[in-house]
Amino acid sequence: MRIGIVTSGLGIARQCLRKNTSVYRTCRRQVTGSGSPLDLNVDSKTGIAVLSMNKPPVNSLNLEFLTELNIALEKVENDKQCKGLIITSSIPKIFSAGLDITEMYQPDIDRLEEFWRTLQDMWIKLYGMNCVTIAAINGHSPAGGCLMSMSCDYRIMAPNYTIGLNETQLGIVAPFWFADVMLNTVGFRQTEMALQLGTLFKTEEALNIGLIDKVVPQEEVLSAAQQEMQRWFKIPGFARQLSKTELRRPTIEKLLKKKEEDIGYFRDYITKDAIQKSLGMYLESLKNRRK
């Protein structure tokens, strides 16, 4: 039954993303409806959209959440009033803990492949958005949370948190497009060390290597992002968009050419006995922490 519900939801989502008229309008209304893990507010006066993640306890990225993120990003991109997007969190001390491990542990293969494909689509949309994107990082941001942050044009973070691609600590290898985004952000040497060690950088460390761009007090993260947006708005939009596209297009096209290959590699790797054992141990450790 669970798979049937998921498949139905994804079918609607795909129709939304193809912008089928009546269905698309319905999905646009439902993105921030009752029970939604996302809160999307668009200020028509400023042209700024704020997308706040609200999926307790840690904004983990499962298939359904990623699907809603895709719809929300599509909505922003197609709203002519939106000139900029701020992504933040409504969960105290957490931006996003990244991918939901339960999607990868003892998975249904069809769902696993759809999960990874939906993650790919979310990243392609976010990294390639025409509007200005700013990550207002008001909590910890490991793994997939770090990927989302790096995919934005500018990153503002509160102190005393951590951010990084820490996949190797769980026995997982960050895919090539995660690595490419980090390479584009902090350079080869920092990426080489961080990915091998699974480093989670403290806020000040992240600032020093260029993983984030600015540090402000916790209560000022969102307002600082709104203020920063005004600086980007002063640049002629077409020139800024073309500059962004030229710089990011090769990274996006690399994944587009290898999407199915990447899905197959992820499926085969994550279902290996050793990886499943490692994920099981990690999930068990989380249960013990809650006791």
N, C-alpha and C positions, 0 to 999 in steps of 0.2 A: 504493500500500500504506500509506503514511504516513497519508493521509487516512482510510482505512478503519479503521485502528487508533485514530486520534483520535476518530472518530465513535462507535466502539464504547465507548471509555472515557467519552465524554460521555453516552452513553445510560445507562450504569450510574450516572454521577454524578447525572444528573437523577432517576433512580429513588431514589437515596440521599436527595437533597434533598427529595423528596416523601415520604420516610420509609416506603417500601415495606418491609414487615417483614423478610423473610429477606435480601433484597438489601441493605437499609440496614444491617443488623447486620454483614454481610460487609464493606461499605465502611468502617464504623466501625473495624473491626479493621485494615483495610489502610492507613489514613491514615498511620500511622507504622511501616509494615512495612519489610521489607528493601528498600533502594534508594529509599525515600521521601525527598523533599527537605524534609520537615517532621518535626520531633520534638515531639510533643504529650504533655506529662506533666501529670496532674491529681493534686494532693495532696488527698485526701479529708479530711484533718484540718484544713487551712487553707481549703479551698474555692477555692484558686488554681490555675488552669491556666496552664502556661507553654508557649507555642507558639514554637519556635525554627526559623527558616528556615535550611536547609542545602543550598543549591543552588549549588555552585561554578560559576564563580568569583565571581559578584557578586549572587546571589539575584535574577536577572532574572526578570520576570514574563511567562512565556509561557503558552500556552493550558493545557497540562497542569498547570503549577504553580498557576495560578489556580483550576483545577478542584479540585485537592487542598486549596487554601486554603478554598474554599467548603465542602467536606465537613468540614474541621476546625472551621470556625466554626459550622457546623450542629451538629456533635457537642458542642461546648462549650455552645452555647445550650440544647440539649436535655438536658444532664446536670444533674440537680437538685442535685448536690453542688457544682457550679461556681458560685461567687459573683463571681469575677473572672478576667480573662484578661490575661496579660502577653505581648506580642509582642516578640521579640528575634531576634538572629541568631547563628548558630554560625560564620559566616565572619569571620575577622579583619579589622577595620577597615571592614567593609561591613554596613550594615543591609539595604538593598536599593537596587540601581541603577535600579530602576523597570522600565518596560515593555521587553520584549525587542524590540529594533529589527528583528531578523530576521523577526518576525511581520508587520511592516509593509512590508518591502522586497520588491518583486516578489511580492506575496502571491497565494495562491489565495483568491478572493473569498469562497467559502463559509467557509473557515477564518478569514479575516479578520473576517467578521461574527460568527462564533461566539466568537472571541477577545475582541472588544469587548463582546459580550453577557455573557460570563463575567466580565469586568472590572467591568461595571456591577453584576452580581449580588454580586460579592465586596464592592464598596463599600457597597451597600445593606445587606448583612448586618452588616458591621463598624460602619458609622456608626450603625446602628439597634439594636445589641445591647443587650439588657436588662441583662446583667451589666456590672460595672465593667471598663473596658479601659484598660490602660496600655502605652504604647510605651516599651520599654527600648532606646533608640537607641545602640548601641555601635559605630557606624561611620557612614560617609557615607550620606546618605539623600536623593538627588535624585529629582525627578519623581514616579513612582509610589510610591517609597519615602516621599517626603514626604506624598503623599496618604494612605497607610496610617497614618503617624504622626499626621497631623492628625485622622484619623477616630477616634482613640482619645480617651478622656476626659482623659488626662493624659500628658505627655511628659517623660521624663527622658533626658538626653543626656550623653555623655562629651565632654570638650573636644577641640579640634583637629580637628573634623570639619565637614562642610558639609551643609546641608539647604535645600531649596527646589524650586519648580516652574520648572525651567530649560528648558522645552520650546521656547521661541522661539529658543534658541541652536542648535537643530537644525532650525529652520524649521518647527516644529510649533506649533499653537495648542492650549493647554490647553482642554479642553472646559468647558462652562458649569458642570458640577457640580464639577469640580476648583476652579474659580474661586469657586464658592459656598462651598465648605468653607473656603477660605483667607479669604474675606470674613468668615465667621463666626468665624474664629480671630484674625485680626490687624487687621481693619477695612478700609475701602475704600481709603484712600490707600496704605497699605503694599502691598495687593494689586495696585492699579493699577500701581504702579511695578515691583513684583517680577515680575508676569506679562509686562509689556512688555520688561523688560530681561533676563528669564530669570535672575534673581538667585539665586545660591547663597549662603546666609548662613552665616558661621562660627558656631560654637556660641554664643559670647557675644552675637553680633549677634542670633541667633535668640531668645535669652533676653530681650534688651532689647525686642524688638518683640512678644513674647508667642507666638512660633511654637512655642517649647518652654516648659516650666514650671520646670525645675530642671536644674542642671549638677552632676554628681558625677564623681569619678575613674573611669577606665575599668573598673577591677576592682570598683567598687561599684555599677555601673548596675543589675544584676539585683537585688541585695540592697536597694537603695534603692527599687526598684519594689515589692518585696514588703512593705517597711515602709510605703510610701505607701498601699498597698492597704488596710492596717488602718484608716487614717483614713477611707476611704470606706465601709468595712464598718460603722463605728459609726453611720452614718445609716440610718434605717429604709428597707429596700430598696424598698418600694412607692412611698414618697414620692420617693426619688431617681430611680427608673425613670420615674415619671410626669413629673417635671420634665425629664428628658432627652428623653423622647418629645415633649413639648409644644414644646421648643425645636428639635428636629431634624426633626420630622415634615414641616414645609413644604419643607425642602430635599430630603428623600427623595421626597416626593410630586411635586415638580417634575420629577425625573428619571423617575419611574414613568409620568408622563403623556406623556413625550417619548422613551421608550426607543428605539422603532423609528426615530423621526425622528433621534435622536442617532446611532444606528448608521449610518443612511444618510448623514448628513453626514460622519461620520468616514470611511466607505468612499470617498465621492466626493472628499474632500479629500486623503486619504493616497495615493490612486492618481493624483493629478495628476502630470504629467511633471516639473514643477519640484520637487515634494516628493520624488518618487522619486530624482531626481538628487541632491538634498541628502542624503537618507538613504544613498545609495550612497557619496557622498564621505565621510560620517561613518564608515561601516563600513570603508572603505578606510584611513582615518586610524587606526582602531583596530588594523587589521592591521599597519600600519607601526610603531605603538608597541611591538608585541610582538616585532618583529625586533631 
